[in-house]
């Protein structure tokens, strides 16, 4: 009798073909064509995907278990809300205190110049209890920078009279609007204390560089006949000092860097200006100016005076960052969700006795009112900037409906903000009742924001299938809002020029004026109206007046003239050429590409 051969072991098929899987038949797994597909005379295909029967990984199972455990804890907590107060108190006693939680999310360490430096939770340094972390010496960096600047050829140390003249211009026209330097603390340190805590050589040079743009005195210019060289010597010396100080920045380094960013913008070096404003915002984060440090007062790490100074500096940098990025159409560096510090409180610090001349030059407006205006401007930007950033983003995630809803919601909030401004921050439509100059800048930025909110819905600013044609009669909300804001902008410019002259516009007025002029130009392209032409001429006169201080204005003038020629709008129908003074004309002709 023949012995039976042992049965062949069953071959395990790891992956069945698509046809057998669909028909739920056994597949022998042969390739390129299995037996079942050969019998059915069908195409045989295998999909290289993981089997659904594969066991989940241990890591995935652990993650699921952790998720279930978390949900169970939440469920138990919600069921236990009805227990007695004593049970709740016992449970609360076992939870970490708020101070402990705050420390877990970030910490401050103290530098040799008395400034705080911030380390967030992801750095791991927040776990170190004594915060004894090594940082570079701010004092040494400052001394090296000053020594290097003094060794440069042509170092200019201005006499006290010229210094005070320029400081007076800065306090009145620049710092009163973009509030960045606590005037009382700076002057007390400059004239009396000489501690280098609030007034440093770098900050002084940066202030003088920017303030020189407001002055017609020949000694602040490298070329007496060219206003665009005003402040160049101070800026060059400040740049040398900054090359050393940014290794170990203090709050005065942040202030100086931001002001130098405005100086570079004033000579139309927008790339360098953008970089310096970005550096200032980064330094502010390095020092934790965005983070509430009031709890450090009780630990004697800083004084209340220092906390107020930090708040002023941070919100000043926030304002410059937002306005500069709007002017350049670039993403802002500072995002609102990172900010926990409070806004300035308008606390007045007593000034030690000054000379009569120093008092007149250095006290142009009440600090409390300047602070009130600065805080209102920041609140306006908080309302509008996030939506404007999304509107002009290269990859927005909003649908057309979401975009419309967000804009109208923001418009409502901005209008409510404007309507509820206190009497001290409102302006009259009459030139005979002027407000303080910095209040007009707040209103310019409000109307500027309105235009930026509605402009993306209009052709030719957004040539898409969803955009609409601009209507000069304002039958749609977007055309109506843009034109009304542009007309209001020209009215503000007219009142400002009648009371303060064209020379004293701050640099931040250039872009709102440029934006309003473009809307008015579009309106004239479609419908010629004398009132609109008159408003456009006011904007052009303002830009020509600004170009003496701010060469950046010449870029806007050239763009408007080019667009006017393209749209066949005559800018000089109301004798605009006659109203442009000779110095402004020369400054425009010097601008590259205008010869």
HELIX and SHEET records of a PDB file:
HELIX    1   1 UNK A   18  UNK A   23  1                                   6    
HELIX    2   2 UNK A   35  UNK A   40  1                                   6    
HELIX    3   3 UNK A   58  UNK A   79  1                                  22    
HELIX    4   4 UNK A   80  UNK A   82  5                                   3    
HELIX    5   5 UNK A   85  UNK A   94  1                                  10    
HELIX    6   6 UNK A   98  UNK A  104  1                                   7    
HELIX    7   7 UNK A  121  UNK A  123  5                                   3    
HELIX    8   8 UNK A  125  UNK A  127  5                                   3    
HELIX    9   9 UNK A  138  UNK A  150  1                                  13    
HELIX   10  10 UNK A  160  UNK A  169  1                                  10    
HELIX   11  11 UNK A  170  UNK A  174  3                                   5    
HELIX   12  12 UNK A  183  UNK A  188  1                                   6    
HELIX   13  13 UNK A  189  UNK A  193  3                                   5    
HELIX   14  14 UNK A  201  UNK A  211  1                                  11    
HELIX   15  15 UNK A  212  UNK A  214  5                                   3    
HELIX   16  16 UNK A  218  UNK A  220  5                                   3    
HELIX   17  17 UNK A  227  UNK A  229  5                                   3    
HELIX   18  18 UNK A  232  UNK A  245  1                                  14    
HELIX   19  19 UNK A  251  UNK A  266  1                                  16    
HELIX   20  20 UNK A  270  UNK A  286  1                                  17    
HELIX   21  21 UNK A  294  UNK A  296  5                                   3    
HELIX   22  22 UNK A  304  UNK A  328  1                                  25    
HELIX   23  23 UNK A  336  UNK A  338  5                                   3    
HELIX   24  24 UNK A  356  UNK A  362  1                                   7    
HELIX   25  25 UNK A  367  UNK A  391  1                                  25    
HELIX   26  26 UNK A  400  UNK A  419  1                                  20    
HELIX   27  27 UNK A  423  UNK A  425  5                                   3    
HELIX   28  28 UNK A  437  UNK A  455  1                                  19    
HELIX   29  29 UNK A  477  UNK A  500  1                                  24    
HELIX   30  30 UNK A  502  UNK A  504  5                                   3    
HELIX   31  31 UNK A  509  UNK A  526  1                                  18    
HELIX   32  32 UNK A  530  UNK A  546  1                                  17    
HELIX   33  33 UNK A  552  UNK A  567  1                                  16    
HELIX   34  34 UNK A  577  UNK A  579  5                                   3    
HELIX   35  35 UNK A  582  UNK A  590  1                                   9    
SHEET    1   A 2 UNK A 106  UNK A 110  0                                        
SHEET    2   A 2 UNK A 116  UNK A 120 -1                                        
SHEET    1   B 2 UNK A 458  UNK A 459  0                                        
SHEET    2   B 2 UNK A 468  UNK A 469  1                                        
END                                                                             
